[in-house]
Amino acid sequence: MIENKKIAFVASECQPFFTSGGLGDVIGSLPKKIAKLDKGIWEVTVFLPLYSNISKAYANKLVYYGQMYVSLSWRKQYCGIYKYEEAGVTYYFIDNEYYFKREKFYGYFDDAERFAFFSKAVIDVMLHINEVPDIIHCHDWQTGLLPVYLRTLYYHHEAFKNVKRIFTIHNIEYQGKYSNDSDIIEDVFGINSNDAYLLEYNGCLNIMKGAIECSNIVSTVSPSYAEEIKTPEYAHGLEGEIIRAAEEGKLCGILNGIDTTFYNPKRDKALFKTFDKTNLDGKKENKVELQKMLGLPVVNVPIVGMVSRLVAHKGLDILKNAFNDLMQLDVQLVVIGTGDAYYEGFLKDMESKYANKVKVILAFNQDLARKIYASSDLFLMPSKSEPCGLSQMIASRYGAIPMVRETGGLKDSIKNFNEKGGNGYTFAGLEANALVEMVGRAVSDYNSEKWNELVEKVMDVDFSWKVSAKSYVKMYKKVL
């Protein structure tokens, strides 16, 4: 029987401390759910970088826990340790202002060095505070060097002899690829050039490839995505490694959930008015207030919401090709997000062209995003690729019926209303007319007597971590 086992999550972001997207939401909710399941079995910790832009609500709650120095190649860098406990989870924050006191989380010339330091510091901190777990669960390429270090620098260390390594791919597009030369492998990563083969792939050093190679289990964030990334269309060059992991029996896909306490229209202070499925008048009030705020006509037509990064793989080119036909439908479109200048410019042009029907906010703003979820009648996700997607789950929670392309986690979580268990609208393929036809079906239903019944049905769907967390526990027990 498995009991009193320690799991350490290692990630580059976590809600509510700091987040830029779905990864932060997952790390903010999954560890808490694991700690709550099978009480007494799982002792859960989370290791994070201490960014300077940590939420002000938590910055002064962290407790100083000690300091040390971390050796990385020829460097010896300061490492402060801070601690915070909540909901049965202990969080450790790795402090180094040189690496983490910056405006953004990612996108710097020295990201390889920053996250190499973080990965190695986590291992050294575990030893320093005597918190070596039974399982280390790493997330995305920013933590991908940790399993590589355990395979190389710490291979003979007694404390890590039986530690199992799990690596989760949240988005395979971002792999941590760098030029294949000794300056990076030895001077930046601090790994002997004899071990470079662990990271070498297609002529470069690939951190995600190294993590896949050096982990006991490789998971993705939906079953469909686990199948999709075996193909060149979705794998961004890593299909060979994914296929090999599958053949070795170490690839699995588990659909994420959302924190239904954090995303709760009945208690969400960001909304104009709170509501639930028994009080849809409150949702209608949110819609009117959003229309007023954004300067849209206050009319009874469906609002189609989008909360998205404005990039090609989110289906923005499909939307672009469909746009003029969509505007022939009786809808209003509200978009919030940032991304490629090309799509930002296009959407702003459409806002000018269709001033009474379109509003585009080029920002990342959680407060306004929540208002859009709560005020929208329909929620559009035409993604070409979507590993899991959380927005369709959040939208459902707030009574905005999802309209999605059948891919990845969208395919696993949303089914057409005419199918068994239907909870939204879907389309396949990449053609603009398929998207327009789907939205047309939804608008037709909006104008029918069954609309409130459909909204209530969608709000009833359980997208909590209840089922998914049990799948993770099953995976943990399997690896042990």
Disulfide bonds with the S-S distance in Angstrom:
none
